[in-house]
Amino acid sequence: MNTRYLGDPMSVKLLEHIRSELISSGAASNTPEFCQSWLGRSEGYIRTLRNHGTGPSIETLTICAHKLGHYAQRLRASGLSEHAAMAAQFDRLKTLCDDAIARHAEAVWRAPDRMAV
């Protein structure tokens, strides 16, 4: 697993990694389609994040994780052996989103000016 983007859980590099894998697998055709179909955002969402030096929102990661999980489940349910590898890939990508969401949530509640213990 490539973890070069894991230093900052809200890095745009996570979305770029997921986008690249989905394009390679044929689940997305290009960046605009990925942004619209997998993230529920405008076709220039990743470009906007890069230009502003920000990362994806929790909502965006949640939408992506949910869709990846949904299609992983549907692929597994098809019973076709050729779908098993793609289901596993979607599961792995969903886990990356879930992990980023969890790291961000922990960083928020551990912040000294919030609810740190």
Phi, psi and omega in degrees: 000135179276121184242023184297339182261003187281352178297318176245109186299339182255026182286144175297338180297331175298312179296321179297321178295312180298315178304313181299317179295319181291323176293316179300324182277349181090004181282343174219149182269326185197179183297313179302318179295318178301312182299317182283312188276326185258338182247345183069031183237177178292160183296340180258019185303311182296318178299319179296317178300314180299315182296327181266355180066033180242173178249177181291154177283161175301320179300316180297315179296323180293317178300313180298313180300317182295316181294319177300316179295319179301310182286331174298316179296316179295320178296316178298319182292341180294336180075001180273129183298329180290344178273345184298317181295319180291323177298317179296320178297314179298319177300316180296317179293321176299318179299321177299317177296313180300318179296319179295319178298314181296318179296321178294315179300317179295320179299324179291311184285342177270352179301133184305326183273007179247246188248025184299146179245000000 
